[in-house]
Amino acid sequence: MKRIIPIGPYHPLQEEPEFFKLIVEGEKVIGLEINIGYNHRGHEFISPKMTYDQVTFLVERICGICSNSHPYAYVMAVEDCAHIQVPERAHYLRTINHELERLHSHLLWVGLAGHFIGYNTVWMWSWRYREPVLDLFEMITGNRNHYAMNKVGGVRHDIKDDQIPLIEKVLIDVETKVNMLTKAVLDDPVLHARLEGVGILPKKDAIAYGVLGPTARGSGVAIDVRKDDPHGAYDKVDWNIVVFEEGDILAKAKVRLLECLESTKIIRACLKKMPKGELEAKVYEIPPGEGIGRTEAPRGEVFHYIRSDGKNNPFRHKIRAPSFMNLPSNEVAVKGYSIADAALCLAAIDPCYCCTERMVAFEDGRKKYSGKDLLRLSIDKTERLKAKYNQFKSLI
């Protein structure tokens, strides 16, 4: 007999609201229905009302963990539109900050993965080793999150010569700890029992769903924007794409852990090769045109599209975050596994639901509502809920 078990929109293993309906027979999951739209914040609607410089700070707040990835892709889109040449030193600084973010994000996910399966030692270890990385962000940019590093034409913050020894010390410590964590994960029979052969996304399905980042590389798909479309300093330093063929949750964990080691390699090489020079190009106006920016966020490719009509704000700004592509693949990954495994499968893609959410309504192939219509509907619903609440208050 088929039954439906809800996960969300509020659930202990989800940091943000999203609604999944598990269709089960006994303890076995036979289907999944995904419902998005619980955390829509309208960045694409807000962006054209702001100046190009203000938008940089707006897109930082699309995702706290990817608060370098989104502005990085955004400024590259504007620079592509305006044909801006970024100084060489700024490219290296962007790459260093980007890889520090990958360390921070992957260690956060590994800790949460341990917590989700009741292995709180892994959680505490991983988050403890992540703290020095956040300290580096604070030293370089003044913030442990929302770093305000990127700007159209370059970067806002430099790395001073006397800061490099501390960065290198943290990199050595991170390498040591990540190697220890990796060996612990590979040697631990409990982790293998919970993660190996669970939530498998076969390579053909990974390609069919167009998944990105560690979700793709854990299923044998060797894609990475840093290699496929080199930018920053990624084509000037030596590093490798980490790929595993198994497609299970353990493979995704191994990809993230080993990518931490690649990130330390990239940062160290950038510090060694980084030239002296200017931090930014002077930008006076953005001419009419369009541009794209894409980079490899910790979860996969982040894509920003900008159209300019020559004014001081974007005419159109389109954003695609990796979770938007990775989320539908759960329809395959949860099938055939137990209810107890389902929440782990959903978390294995490292989802960011606030990155994913968007809202538009079509009817008979035509757009049903404009942005103003959706705003009016939202305001009207808020007023109805307020009236209901006030009516309820008057009764008690």
C-alpha positions as a Markdown table, in Angstrom:
| # | Residue | x | y | z |
|---|---|---|---|---|
| 1 | Met | 0.0 | 0.0 | 0.0 |
| 2 | Lys | 1.3 | 3.4 | -1.0 |
| 3 | Arg | 1.6 | 6.1 | 1.6 |
| 4 | Ile | 3.0 | 9.7 | 1.6 |
| 5 | Ile | 5.5 | 10.8 | 4.2 |
| 6 | Pro | 6.3 | 14.6 | 4.2 |
| 7 | Ile | 9.7 | 16.0 | 4.8 |
| 8 | Gly | 9.4 | 19.7 | 5.3 |
| 9 | Pro | 8.7 | 22.4 | 4.7 |
| 10 | Tyr | 10.2 | 22.6 | 8.2 |
| 11 | His | 12.4 | 19.7 | 9.2 |
| 12 | Pro | 15.4 | 19.2 | 11.6 |
| 13 | Leu | 17.7 | 18.1 | 8.8 |
| 14 | Gln | 16.8 | 21.1 | 6.6 |
| 15 | Glu | 18.4 | 24.4 | 7.3 |
| 16 | Glu | 15.8 | 26.2 | 5.1 |
| 17 | Pro | 12.2 | 25.5 | 4.2 |
| 18 | Glu | 11.4 | 23.2 | 1.3 |
| 19 | Phe | 8.7 | 20.5 | 0.9 |
| 20 | Phe | 9.3 | 16.9 | -0.2 |
| 21 | Lys | 6.6 | 14.3 | -0.4 |
| 22 | Leu | 8.1 | 10.8 | -0.1 |
| 23 | Ile | 5.9 | 8.1 | -1.8 |
| 24 | Val | 6.6 | 4.9 | 0.1 |
| 25 | Glu | 5.6 | 1.3 | 0.2 |
| 26 | Gly | 6.4 | 0.1 | 3.7 |
| 27 | Glu | 9.9 | 1.4 | 4.5 |
| 28 | Lys | 10.9 | 1.7 | 0.8 |
| 29 | Val | 10.8 | 5.0 | -1.1 |
| 30 | Ile | 9.3 | 4.5 | -4.6 |
| 31 | Gly | 8.8 | 8.1 | -5.6 |
| 32 | Leu | 9.4 | 11.8 | -4.7 |
| 33 | Glu | 7.5 | 15.0 | -5.3 |
| 34 | Ile | 9.4 | 18.2 | -4.9 |
| 35 | Asn | 7.6 | 21.5 | -4.0 |
| 36 | Ile | 9.7 | 24.7 | -4.1 |
| 37 | Gly | 8.7 | 28.3 | -3.4 |
| 38 | Tyr | 8.8 | 28.6 | 0.4 |
| 39 | Asn | 11.8 | 31.0 | 0.5 |
| 40 | His | 11.5 | 33.3 | -2.5 |
| 41 | Arg | 13.2 | 36.7 | -1.9 |
| 42 | Gly | 13.0 | 38.3 | -5.4 |
| 43 | His | 16.7 | 39.2 | -6.1 |
| 44 | Glu | 16.1 | 39.3 | -9.8 |
| 45 | Phe | 13.2 | 41.7 | -9.2 |
| 46 | Ile | 15.2 | 43.9 | -6.8 |
| 47 | Ser | 18.5 | 44.1 | -8.8 |
| 48 | Pro | 17.3 | 46.4 | -11.6 |
| 49 | Lys | 16.2 | 49.0 | -9.0 |
| 50 | Met | 19.8 | 49.2 | -7.6 |
| 51 | Thr | 23.1 | 50.6 | -9.0 |
| 52 | Tyr | 25.7 | 48.2 | -10.4 |
| 53 | Asp | 27.8 | 48.6 | -7.3 |
| 54 | Gln | 24.9 | 48.1 | -4.9 |
| 55 | Val | 23.9 | 44.9 | -6.7 |
| 56 | Thr | 27.3 | 43.3 | -5.7 |
| 57 | Phe | 26.2 | 43.5 | -2.0 |
| 58 | Leu | 22.7 | 42.3 | -2.8 |
| 59 | Val | 23.8 | 39.1 | -4.6 |
| 60 | Glu | 26.3 | 38.4 | -1.7 |
| 61 | Arg | 23.2 | 37.7 | 0.3 |
| 62 | Ile | 21.6 | 35.2 | -2.0 |
| 63 | Cys | 23.5 | 32.6 | 0.0 |
| 64 | Gly | 25.6 | 33.0 | 3.1 |
| 65 | Ile | 27.9 | 30.1 | 2.3 |
| 66 | Cys | 28.3 | 31.2 | -1.4 |
| 67 | Ser | 28.6 | 34.9 | -0.6 |
| 68 | Asn | 31.8 | 35.1 | -2.7 |
| 69 | Ser | 30.5 | 32.9 | -5.6 |
| 70 | His | 27.5 | 35.0 | -6.6 |
| 71 | Pro | 29.2 | 38.4 | -6.6 |
| 72 | Tyr | 32.2 | 36.9 | -8.4 |
| 73 | Ala | 29.9 | 35.6 | -11.2 |
| 74 | Tyr | 27.9 | 38.9 | -11.2 |
| 75 | Val | 30.9 | 41.2 | -11.6 |
| 76 | Met | 32.3 | 39.0 | -14.4 |
| 77 | Ala | 29.0 | 39.3 | -16.2 |
| 78 | Val | 29.2 | 43.1 | -15.9 |
| 79 | Glu | 32.8 | 43.1 | -17.0 |
| 80 | Asp | 31.9 | 40.9 | -20.0 |
| 81 | Cys | 29.2 | 43.4 | -20.9 |
| 82 | Ala | 31.4 | 46.4 | -20.6 |
| 83 | His | 34.7 | 44.7 | -21.9 |
| 84 | Ile | 36.5 | 45.7 | -18.7 |
| 85 | Gln | 40.1 | 44.4 | -18.3 |
| 86 | Val | 40.6 | 43.4 | -14.7 |
| 87 | Pro | 44.2 | 43.8 | -13.3 |
| 88 | Glu | 46.2 | 40.6 | -12.9 |
| 89 | Arg | 46.6 | 40.9 | -9.1 |
| 90 | Ala | 42.9 | 41.2 | -8.7 |
| 91 | His | 42.4 | 37.9 | -10.6 |
| 92 | Tyr | 44.7 | 36.1 | -8.1 |
| 93 | Leu | 43.0 | 37.7 | -5.1 |
| 94 | Arg | 39.6 | 36.7 | -6.4 |
| 95 | Thr | 40.8 | 33.1 | -6.8 |
| 96 | Ile | 42.3 | 33.0 | -3.3 |
| 97 | Asn | 39.1 | 34.2 | -1.7 |
| 98 | His | 37.0 | 31.8 | -3.9 |
| 99 | Glu | 39.1 | 28.8 | -2.7 |
| 100 | Leu | 38.9 | 29.9 | 0.9 |
| 101 | Glu | 35.1 | 29.9 | 0.5 |
| 102 | Arg | 35.3 | 26.3 | -0.9 |
| 103 | Leu | 37.2 | 25.2 | 2.2 |
| 104 | His | 34.7 | 26.9 | 4.5 |
| 105 | Ser | 31.7 | 25.4 | 2.6 |
| 106 | His | 33.0 | 21.8 | 2.2 |
| 107 | Leu | 34.1 | 21.6 | 5.9 |
| 108 | Leu | 30.7 | 22.9 | 6.9 |
| 109 | Trp | 29.0 | 20.2 | 4.8 |
| 110 | Val | 31.2 | 17.4 | 6.1 |
| 111 | Gly | 30.3 | 18.5 | 9.7 |
| 112 | Leu | 26.6 | 18.6 | 8.9 |
| 113 | Ala | 26.8 | 15.2 | 7.2 |
| 114 | Gly | 28.3 | 13.8 | 10.4 |
| 115 | His | 25.6 | 15.4 | 12.5 |
| 116 | Phe | 22.8 | 14.1 | 10.3 |
| 117 | Ile | 23.8 | 10.5 | 10.9 |
| 118 | Gly | 24.4 | 11.0 | 14.6 |
| 119 | Tyr | 28.2 | 11.1 | 14.3 |
| 120 | Asn | 28.7 | 14.3 | 16.2 |
| 121 | Thr | 32.4 | 13.8 | 16.6 |
| 122 | Val | 32.8 | 14.4 | 12.9 |
| 123 | Trp | 30.6 | 17.5 | 13.2 |
| 124 | Met | 32.6 | 19.0 | 16.0 |
| 125 | Trp | 36.0 | 18.2 | 14.4 |
| 126 | Ser | 35.0 | 19.6 | 11.0 |
| 127 | Trp | 33.6 | 22.8 | 12.3 |
| 128 | Arg | 36.5 | 23.3 | 14.6 |
| 129 | Tyr | 39.0 | 23.0 | 11.7 |
| 130 | Arg | 36.8 | 25.4 | 9.7 |
| 131 | Glu | 37.2 | 28.2 | 12.2 |
| 132 | Pro | 40.7 | 29.3 | 11.2 |
| 133 | Val | 39.5 | 29.6 | 7.6 |
| 134 | Leu | 36.8 | 32.0 | 8.8 |
| 135 | Asp | 39.5 | 33.9 | 10.8 |
| 136 | Leu | 41.4 | 34.3 | 7.5 |
| 137 | Phe | 38.4 | 35.9 | 5.9 |
| 138 | Glu | 38.1 | 38.3 | 8.8 |
| 139 | Met | 41.8 | 39.2 | 8.5 |
| 140 | Ile | 41.6 | 39.8 | 4.7 |
| 141 | Thr | 38.2 | 41.3 | 4.3 |
| 142 | Gly | 37.0 | 42.3 | 7.8 |
| 143 | Asn | 34.1 | 39.8 | 7.7 |
| 144 | Arg | 33.7 | 36.1 | 8.5 |
| 145 | Asn | 30.9 | 36.0 | 6.0 |
| 146 | His | 29.6 | 38.4 | 3.3 |
| 147 | Tyr | 33.1 | 39.4 | 2.5 |
| 148 | Ala | 32.5 | 42.4 | 0.2 |
| 149 | Met | 35.6 | 41.3 | -1.8 |
| 150 | Asn | 34.5 | 41.7 | -5.4 |
| 151 | Lys | 33.6 | 44.8 | -7.3 |
| 152 | Val | 33.1 | 45.6 | -10.9 |
| 153 | Gly | 36.6 | 46.0 | -12.3 |
| 154 | Gly | 38.5 | 44.3 | -9.5 |
| 155 | Val | 38.6 | 43.7 | -5.7 |
| 156 | Arg | 38.1 | 45.9 | -2.6 |
| 157 | His | 40.7 | 44.2 | -0.4 |
| 158 | Asp | 44.4 | 43.3 | -0.7 |
| 159 | Ile | 46.5 | 40.7 | 1.0 |
| 160 | Lys | 49.5 | 42.3 | 2.7 |
| 161 | Asp | 52.9 | 40.6 | 2.7 |
| 162 | Asp | 52.9 | 40.2 | 6.5 |
| 163 | Gln | 49.6 | 38.3 | 6.3 |
| 164 | Ile | 51.0 | 35.6 | 3.9 |
| 165 | Pro | 52.9 | 33.5 | 6.6 |
| 166 | Leu | 49.7 | 33.2 | 8.7 |
| 167 | Ile | 47.6 | 32.1 | 5.6 |
| 168 | Glu | 50.3 | 29.5 | 4.8 |
| 169 | Lys | 50.2 | 28.2 | 8.4 |
| 170 | Val | 46.4 | 27.8 | 8.3 |
| 171 | Leu | 46.7 | 26.0 | 5.0 |
| 172 | Ile | 49.2 | 23.5 | 6.5 |
| 173 | Asp | 46.8 | 23.0 | 9.5 |
| 174 | Val | 43.8 | 22.5 | 7.2 |
| 175 | Glu | 45.7 | 20.0 | 5.0 |
| 176 | Thr | 46.7 | 18.0 | 8.1 |
| 177 | Lys | 43.2 | 17.9 | 9.6 |
| 178 | Val | 41.4 | 17.2 | 6.3 |
| 179 | Asn | 43.8 | 14.3 | 5.7 |
| 180 | Met | 42.9 | 13.0 | 9.1 |
| 181 | Leu | 39.2 | 13.4 | 8.5 |
| 182 | Thr | 39.5 | 11.7 | 5.1 |
| 183 | Lys | 41.2 | 8.7 | 6.6 |
| 184 | Ala | 38.6 | 8.6 | 9.4 |
| 185 | Val | 35.8 | 8.6 | 6.8 |
| 186 | Leu | 37.4 | 5.9 | 4.6 |
| 187 | Asp | 38.3 | 3.6 | 7.5 |
| 188 | Asp | 35.1 | 3.9 | 9.6 |
| 189 | Pro | 32.7 | 0.9 | 9.2 |
| 190 | Val | 29.8 | 2.9 | 10.6 |
| 191 | Leu | 30.1 | 5.7 | 8.0 |
| 192 | His | 30.5 | 3.1 | 5.3 |
| 193 | Ala | 27.4 | 1.3 | 6.4 |
| 194 | Arg | 25.3 | 4.5 | 6.3 |
| 195 | Leu | 26.8 | 6.1 | 3.2 |
| 196 | Glu | 28.3 | 3.5 | 0.9 |
| 197 | Gly | 25.8 | 2.3 | -1.8 |
| 198 | Val | 23.1 | 4.7 | -0.6 |
| 199 | Gly | 21.5 | 7.5 | -2.6 |
| 200 | Ile | 23.2 | 6.4 | -5.9 |
| 201 | Leu | 22.8 | 8.8 | -8.8 |
| 202 | Pro | 24.1 | 6.9 | -11.9 |
| 203 | Lys | 26.3 | 8.8 | -14.4 |
| 204 | Lys | 23.6 | 8.7 | -17.1 |
| 205 | Asp | 21.1 | 10.2 | -14.8 |
| 206 | Ala | 23.5 | 12.8 | -13.6 |
| 207 | Ile | 24.0 | 13.9 | -17.2 |
| 208 | Ala | 20.3 | 13.7 | -17.9 |
| 209 | Tyr | 19.4 | 16.0 | -15.0 |
| 210 | Gly | 22.3 | 18.3 | -15.7 |
| 211 | Val | 23.7 | 18.2 | -12.2 |
| 212 | Leu | 26.6 | 20.3 | -11.2 |
| 213 | Gly | 29.6 | 20.5 | -8.8 |
| 214 | Pro | 30.4 | 17.6 | -6.4 |
| 215 | Thr | 27.0 | 16.1 | -7.2 |
| 216 | Ala | 28.2 | 15.6 | -10.8 |
| 217 | Arg | 31.8 | 14.7 | -10.0 |
| 218 | Gly | 30.7 | 12.1 | -7.4 |
| 219 | Ser | 28.8 | 10.4 | -10.3 |
| 220 | Gly | 31.7 | 10.3 | -12.6 |
| 221 | Val | 31.0 | 13.5 | -14.6 |
| 222 | Ala | 34.2 | 15.5 | -14.9 |
| 223 | Ile | 32.9 | 19.0 | -15.2 |
| 224 | Asp | 34.2 | 22.1 | -13.4 |
| 225 | Val | 33.9 | 25.7 | -14.6 |
| 226 | Arg | 37.3 | 26.4 | -13.3 |
| 227 | Lys | 38.8 | 24.0 | -15.9 |
| 228 | Asp | 36.1 | 24.2 | -18.6 |
| 229 | Asp | 35.9 | 28.0 | -18.8 |
| 230 | Pro | 39.1 | 29.3 | -17.0 |
| 231 | His | 38.9 | 32.6 | -15.2 |
| 232 | Gly | 40.7 | 34.3 | -12.4 |
| 233 | Ala | 44.1 | 32.6 | -11.9 |
| 234 | Tyr | 42.8 | 29.0 | -12.4 |
| 235 | Asp | 44.6 | 28.5 | -15.7 |
| 236 | Lys | 47.9 | 29.8 | -14.1 |
| 237 | Val | 48.3 | 27.3 | -11.3 |
| 238 | Asp | 48.4 | 23.5 | -11.2 |
| 239 | Trp | 45.4 | 21.6 | -9.7 |
| 240 | Asn | 43.2 | 18.6 | -10.5 |
| 241 | Ile | 39.5 | 17.8 | -10.8 |
| 242 | Val | 38.4 | 15.2 | -8.2 |
| 243 | Val | 36.0 | 12.6 | -9.7 |
| 244 | Phe | 34.5 | 9.4 | -8.3 |
| 245 | Glu | 32.4 | 7.0 | -10.3 |
| 246 | Glu | 30.2 | 5.4 | -7.5 |
| 247 | Gly | 27.5 | 8.1 | -7.4 |
| 248 | Asp | 26.6 | 7.4 | -3.8 |
| 249 | Ile | 26.7 | 9.7 | -0.8 |
| 250 | Leu | 30.1 | 8.4 | 0.2 |
| 251 | Ala | 31.5 | 9.5 | -3.2 |
| 252 | Lys | 30.1 | 13.0 | -2.7 |
| 253 | Ala | 31.8 | 13.2 | 0.7 |
| 254 | Lys | 35.1 | 12.0 | -0.7 |
| 255 | Val | 34.9 | 14.6 | -3.6 |
| 256 | Arg | 34.4 | 17.4 | -1.1 |
| 257 | Leu | 37.1 | 16.3 | 1.3 |
| 258 | Leu | 39.7 | 15.9 | -1.5 |
| 259 | Glu | 38.7 | 19.1 | -3.1 |
| 260 | Cys | 39.7 | 20.8 | 0.2 |
| 261 | Leu | 43.2 | 19.6 | -0.5 |
| 262 | Glu | 43.1 | 20.9 | -4.0 |
| 263 | Ser | 41.9 | 24.3 | -2.7 |
| 264 | Thr | 44.9 | 24.6 | -0.4 |
| 265 | Lys | 47.1 | 23.8 | -3.4 |
| 266 | Ile | 45.5 | 26.5 | -5.5 |
| 267 | Ile | 45.7 | 29.1 | -2.7 |
| 268 | Arg | 49.4 | 28.3 | -2.0 |
| 269 | Ala | 50.3 | 28.6 | -5.7 |
| 270 | Cys | 48.4 | 31.9 | -6.0 |
| 271 | Leu | 50.2 | 33.4 | -3.0 |
| 272 | Lys | 53.5 | 32.4 | -4.6 |
| 273 | Lys | 52.8 | 33.6 | -8.2 |
| 274 | Met | 50.6 | 36.7 | -7.4 |
| 275 | Pro | 52.1 | 39.8 | -9.1 |
| 276 | Lys | 52.3 | 43.3 | -7.7 |
| 277 | Gly | 50.0 | 45.9 | -9.2 |
| 278 | Glu | 46.6 | 47.6 | -9.1 |
| 279 | Leu | 43.5 | 46.1 | -7.4 |
| 280 | Glu | 40.9 | 47.5 | -9.8 |
| 281 | Ala | 40.3 | 49.0 | -13.2 |
| 282 | Lys | 38.5 | 52.4 | -13.3 |
| 283 | Val | 34.9 | 52.0 | -14.4 |
| 284 | Tyr | 32.9 | 55.1 | -15.3 |
| 285 | Glu | 29.8 | 53.6 | -17.0 |
| 286 | Ile | 28.4 | 50.4 | -18.3 |
| 287 | Pro | 27.5 | 50.7 | -22.0 |
| 288 | Pro | 24.4 | 49.0 | -23.6 |
| 289 | Gly | 24.9 | 45.3 | -24.2 |
| 290 | Glu | 24.8 | 42.0 | -22.4 |
| 291 | Gly | 27.2 | 39.7 | -20.6 |
| 292 | Ile | 27.5 | 36.5 | -18.7 |
| 293 | Gly | 29.6 | 35.4 | -15.7 |
| 294 | Arg | 30.0 | 31.9 | -14.4 |
| 295 | Thr | 32.2 | 30.3 | -11.8 |
| 296 | Glu | 32.4 | 27.1 | -9.8 |
| 297 | Ala | 30.7 | 27.7 | -6.4 |
| 298 | Pro | 31.2 | 25.0 | -3.8 |
| 299 | Arg | 27.9 | 23.4 | -4.9 |
| 300 | Gly | 28.6 | 23.8 | -8.7 |
| 301 | Glu | 28.3 | 26.3 | -11.4 |
| 302 | Val | 26.8 | 29.7 | -10.6 |
| 303 | Phe | 25.6 | 31.6 | -13.6 |
| 304 | His | 24.7 | 35.3 | -13.9 |
| 305 | Tyr | 23.4 | 37.2 | -16.9 |
| 306 | Ile | 23.3 | 41.0 | -17.2 |
| 307 | Arg | 21.6 | 43.2 | -19.8 |
| 308 | Ser | 22.4 | 46.9 | -19.8 |
| 309 | Asp | 20.5 | 49.7 | -21.5 |
| 310 | Gly | 23.3 | 52.2 | -20.7 |
| 311 | Lys | 21.9 | 53.4 | -17.4 |
| 312 | Asn | 23.4 | 53.1 | -14.0 |
| 313 | Asn | 21.5 | 49.9 | -13.1 |
| 314 | Pro | 20.9 | 46.6 | -14.8 |
| 315 | Phe | 18.0 | 46.4 | -17.3 |
| 316 | Arg | 17.8 | 42.6 | -16.7 |
| 317 | His | 19.6 | 40.3 | -14.3 |
| 318 | Lys | 19.1 | 36.6 | -14.5 |
| 319 | Ile | 20.7 | 34.2 | -11.9 |
| 320 | Arg | 21.0 | 30.4 | -11.8 |
| 321 | Ala | 22.4 | 28.8 | -8.7 |
| 322 | Pro | 23.6 | 25.1 | -8.7 |
| 323 | Ser | 21.0 | 23.8 | -6.3 |
| 324 | Phe | 18.3 | 24.6 | -8.9 |
| 325 | Met | 19.9 | 22.0 | -11.2 |
| 326 | Asn | 20.9 | 19.5 | -8.5 |
| 327 | Leu | 17.6 | 19.4 | -6.6 |
| 328 | Pro | 15.5 | 17.5 | -9.2 |
| 329 | Ser | 18.1 | 14.7 | -9.3 |
| 330 | Asn | 16.8 | 13.6 | -5.9 |
| 331 | Glu | 13.9 | 12.0 | -7.7 |
| 332 | Val | 16.4 | 9.3 | -8.8 |
| 333 | Ala | 18.7 | 9.3 | -5.7 |
| 334 | Val | 16.0 | 8.5 | -3.1 |
| 335 | Lys | 14.2 | 5.8 | -5.1 |
| 336 | Gly | 14.6 | 2.3 | -3.8 |
| 337 | Tyr | 16.1 | 3.3 | -0.5 |
| 338 | Ser | 14.7 | 3.4 | 3.0 |
| 339 | Ile | 12.8 | 6.3 | 4.6 |
| 340 | Ala | 15.7 | 6.6 | 7.1 |
| 341 | Asp | 18.1 | 7.2 | 4.1 |
| 342 | Ala | 15.9 | 9.7 | 2.3 |
| 343 | Ala | 16.8 | 12.8 | 4.4 |
| 344 | Leu | 20.5 | 11.9 | 3.9 |
| 345 | Cys | 20.0 | 11.7 | 0.1 |
| 346 | Leu | 18.3 | 15.1 | 0.1 |
| 347 | Ala | 21.1 | 16.6 | 2.1 |
| 348 | Ala | 23.9 | 14.9 | 0.0 |
| 349 | Ile | 23.7 | 17.6 | -2.8 |
| 350 | Asp | 24.4 | 20.3 | -0.1 |
| 351 | Pro | 21.2 | 22.1 | -1.1 |
| 352 | Cys | 20.7 | 25.8 | -0.8 |
| 353 | Tyr | 16.9 | 26.4 | -1.1 |
| 354 | Cys | 17.1 | 30.2 | -0.9 |
| 355 | Cys | 19.4 | 30.1 | -3.9 |
| 356 | Thr | 16.9 | 27.9 | -5.8 |
| 357 | Glu | 13.6 | 29.7 | -5.3 |
| 358 | Arg | 11.9 | 31.7 | -8.0 |
| 359 | Met | 8.4 | 32.4 | -8.9 |
| 360 | Val | 6.5 | 32.9 | -12.2 |
| 361 | Ala | 3.1 | 31.8 | -13.4 |
| 362 | Phe | 2.2 | 30.8 | -16.9 |
| 363 | Glu | -1.2 | 29.9 | -18.4 |
| 364 | Asp | -1.6 | 28.6 | -22.0 |
| 365 | Gly | 2.0 | 29.4 | -22.7 |
| 366 | Arg | 1.7 | 33.0 | -21.7 |
| 367 | Lys | 2.9 | 34.8 | -18.5 |
| 368 | Lys | 0.0 | 35.1 | -16.2 |
| 369 | Tyr | 1.4 | 37.6 | -13.7 |
| 370 | Ser | 3.8 | 40.5 | -14.0 |
| 371 | Gly | 6.2 | 41.3 | -11.1 |
| 372 | Lys | 3.8 | 44.0 | -10.0 |
| 373 | Asp | 0.9 | 41.5 | -10.0 |
| 374 | Leu | 2.9 | 39.1 | -7.8 |
| 375 | Leu | 3.8 | 41.8 | -5.4 |
| 376 | Arg | 0.1 | 42.9 | -5.2 |
| 377 | Leu | -1.0 | 39.3 | -4.6 |
| 378 | Ser | 1.6 | 39.0 | -1.8 |
| 379 | Ile | 0.4 | 42.2 | -0.1 |
| 380 | Asp | -3.2 | 41.2 | -0.4 |
| 381 | Lys | -2.6 | 37.8 | 1.2 |
| 382 | Thr | -0.6 | 39.5 | 4.0 |
| 383 | Glu | -3.6 | 41.8 | 4.7 |
| 384 | Arg | -6.0 | 38.8 | 4.7 |
| 385 | Leu | -3.8 | 36.9 | 7.2 |
| 386 | Lys | -3.5 | 40.0 | 9.4 |
| 387 | Ala | -7.3 | 40.4 | 9.4 |
| 388 | Lys | -7.7 | 36.7 | 10.3 |
| 389 | Tyr | -5.2 | 37.1 | 13.1 |
| 390 | Asn | -6.9 | 40.2 | 14.5 |
| 391 | Gln | -10.3 | 38.4 | 14.3 |
| 392 | Phe | -8.8 | 35.5 | 16.3 |
| 393 | Lys | -7.3 | 37.8 | 18.9 |
| 394 | Ser | -10.7 | 39.5 | 19.4 |
| 395 | Leu | -12.2 | 36.1 | 20.3 |
| 396 | Ile | -9.7 | 35.2 | 23.1 |
